[in-house]
Amino acid sequence: MSTYKYKLTYFNFNARAEVIRLIFAAAGVQYEDERLAVSPFEQEWAVVNKSFPFQQLPVLEIEGGVVLAQSHAIARYLANEFGFAGKTNLEKAKVDMIADATEELYSPMRVYFHAKYNNAKHLQAAFDDIFVKLPHGMSNLERLLTKNNGGDGFFVGDSLTWADLKFFGRIGNNIQRLNPEFLKQYPKLNTLCDRVAAIPRIKEWIEKRPEVQF
Ligand SMILES: N[C@@H](CCC(=O)N[C@@H](CS)C(=O)NCC(=O)O)C(=O)O
């Protein structure tokens, strides 16, 4: 077992694990950030994956031998432990709602990033499709964010939750790299991402995290 209380195992991508890494960063909690040398696109993965509960990653191992899988279950657990889950059951449900909607919204971006990673022919079509499929969900999230404190704070309640980290890590960060002008069409989401990125512990993590494709 790790020298730390927590060991996060994932591939060398941000992708599904980044919300978990961002929660650790926001909490200032040290953990082992294990990044497998194999990628899910390689045959060897089919051998390696046997040791994980759903043959998928991310997986969190907690001191004492407990193993958790499913990125949102892990994120929700750690957010509860460290105070980023929402303050009431209703707030927690709203946080889950934003996190799940964000994950659904990511879908065309996954198609594009996988196409890029695998040098697929349909790369340009996959890129263009992002900007056909995202606007509907982005408008919904912009509206929901605006409904809470005019959109000048966070998605839920009056403090940072893992919903903000999920949106920032999954959509905001990636879209800022792909097409910053697109994100600016959603001014509250855009400034939320800037606000999250400026949180000292998050800033420190972003500066030191490994450079990855997605
Ligand atoms: N619902 C799961 C999905 C996990 C998942 O699809 N993980 C991918 C990497 S992002 C994976 O392990 N792919 C390899 C495979 O499915 O064999 C979660 O949120 O953790």
The ligand as a MOL file (V3000), in Angstrom:
LIG
                    3D

  0  0  0     0  0            999 V3000
M  V30 BEGIN CTAB
M  V30 COUNTS 20 19 0 0 0
M  V30 BEGIN ATOM
M  V30 1 N -18.6180 5.0860 -15.0920 0
M  V30 2 C -17.2210 4.8460 -14.9550 0
M  V30 3 C -16.6040 4.7320 -16.3320 0
M  V30 4 C -15.1270 4.3770 -16.2400 0
M  V30 5 C -14.4700 4.3570 -17.6040 0
M  V30 6 O -15.1450 4.3020 -18.6630 0
M  V30 7 N -13.1450 4.3960 -17.5740 0
M  V30 8 C -12.3990 4.3140 -18.7860 0
M  V30 9 C -11.2970 5.3450 -18.8000 0
M  V30 10 S -11.9610 6.9590 -18.7420 0
M  V30 11 C -11.7490 2.9520 -18.8650 0
M  V30 12 O -11.3440 2.4030 -17.8820 0
M  V30 13 N -11.6650 2.4420 -20.1020 0
M  V30 14 C -11.1050 1.1790 -20.3690 0
M  V30 15 C -12.1260 0.0960 -20.5200 0
M  V30 16 O -13.3310 0.3640 -20.4060 0
M  V30 17 O -11.7130 -1.0210 -20.7640 0
M  V30 18 C -16.5730 5.9670 -14.1340 0
M  V30 19 O -17.1170 7.0810 -14.1290 0
M  V30 20 O -15.5540 5.7250 -13.4710 0
M  V30 END ATOM
M  V30 BEGIN BOND
M  V30 1 1 1 2
M  V30 2 1 2 3
M  V30 3 1 2 18
M  V30 4 1 3 4
M  V30 5 1 4 5
M  V30 6 2 5 6
M  V30 7 1 5 7
M  V30 8 1 7 8
M  V30 9 1 8 9
M  V30 10 1 8 11
M  V30 11 1 9 10
M  V30 12 2 11 12
M  V30 13 1 11 13
M  V30 14 1 13 14
M  V30 15 1 14 15
M  V30 16 2 15 16
M  V30 17 1 15 17
M  V30 18 2 18 19
M  V30 19 1 18 20
M  V30 END BOND
M  V30 END CTAB
M  END
